[in-house]
């Protein structure tokens, strides 16, 4: 378990990372999320390409260090994954972050150990959890949009094939 000072150091280091903040050319969409309680804003840019389908994720934000740190974890540990693996990790994160700190549930995955433990310390502070979850909610929006667009494209293709 991380001490509060170790967690703070980890989060500050993550929040200063620039590697996932650059613009993503040919992105398939932007998901914008805002936290009206504090004014944080994040724009998540995603691209899903290849066979099997792989994710590439970048973000831009005007936000606190906690949101930046959470977005950096998301980009670092989910970029390059297949869509299936990405969704599996999203579910792991959701289950962990939605559990109460008093429940005794710890992060037990073999990825992002230190980072998720640091973010998990905010489970006792509901207002700050909104900062932690903002990037993850934006990613859910992007995945949902990808599936909706894919369904529309498949539907358009099949109706075009039927009329030909």
N, C-alpha and C positions, 0 to 999 in steps of 0.2 A: 504494500500500500504506500502510495506517495504521501510525503509530508506536505503541508500547505505551501511551504517555500519551494519545494521541488515542483509542485504542480504549477505554481505561479511562474517559475522560471521556464518550464516547458511551454506554457501557454504564451508567454511573451516571445519566446523564440519562434514558435509557430506563427504568431500574428505578424511577425516581421518578414516572413518568407515571401519572396517576390515571384518564385518560380511558377506559380499557378495563377498569376494575376494578369498575364498578358492576354491580348485579344486572341480569340480562336477563329482562324479563317475557316470559311465554309461551315460554320456551325449551323445546326439544324433548328435552332431556336434559342430564345432567351427566356428564362423564367425569372421574373422579378418578384421579390418578397420584401415586405416591410414590417417592421415592428413599431407600431404607432406609440407604444409605451415609452420608447427611448429614441426613436427616430432612425434606427438602423435600417439600411437598405442594402440589398444584395442582388446582383444580376448574375445568374448562373448560365454559362454557355456550354452546350453539350453538342457532341457529334458522335453518332453511332455509325460505324462503318465496318466493312470487311465481312468475311465469312470464316469462322463464326463472328457474329456481330461483337464489336469491341467499343468501349466507351472512351471518350476523351473529354475531360471536364476542366474548365477554367472558370474563374470568377472575377468579378469586380465588385467592390463594396465601399460604401461610406458607412462605417460602423465602428463599434467598439472592438477592442482587442479580442474579446471572447468570440465574437462572430467571425472575425478574421481567422482565429486559431481553428475554430470548428470547420470553416470552409477549407483551410489548408489541409486538415486531416482528411476531409472528404475527397479532395482532389488527389492528394498523395496516395491514398490507400484504395481508391476506387477507379481512378483512371487506368485504362488499359485492360480492364476486366471485361469478360463477356457480360452480356446483359443479364443472363441468369445469375452469374456470380455477384454482379453488382446488386441485384435485388435481394439476394441472400444476405449480403453484408448490410444492406439497408434495414432489413428485418432484425438482424442482430443488434444494430445500433438502436433501433426504435425500442426493442424490448428492454435493453439496458437503460436507456435514458428515461423511459416511462416508468421504470421501477423506482420505488422510493429508496432513498439512502438507508432508511431504517430497516428495509427488508433484508439487508445483508447481502443482496445480490451484487456480485463483483463482476468486472469485465473478465471473462475467461476465454476469449477468443485468442487465436495465435497471431493476430495482426493488431497493430496500433495499441499495444499494451499500455505504454506510458501515456500516450496521448489521450486515449479514452478514459483512463483512470483520472487524468487531470480534468477532462470535461465532465466526468461523472460527479466530481465534487460539487457541482452546481445543482445537483438534484435536490438539495435542501433549500435552494433559493429559486422559487418559481419564476420570478421576474427575470433572473439571469438565464434560466433554462430556455426562455424564449430566444435569447441571443445564441445559445448553443444549437437549438433546433432549426433556426432560420435557414441555414444552407441546406439542411437535410430535407426540409419541406419543399424548398425550391427544386431539389433534385427529384423528389417524388412528382412534382408538377411536370418536369421534363420527361420523365419516364412515361407518365400517363399520356402526355401529349404525343410522344413517339408512338405508343401503341394505338392511340386514336388515329393519328395520321396514317400509320401502316394499315390499319383496318380500312380506312377510307380509300387508300391507294389500291388495296386488294379488291375492294368492292368495285371501284372504278374500272380496274383491269378486267374483272370477270364480267361486268355489264358490257364493256366494250367488246370482249371476246364473243359474248352471246349475240350481239347485234351484227357482228361481222359475217 
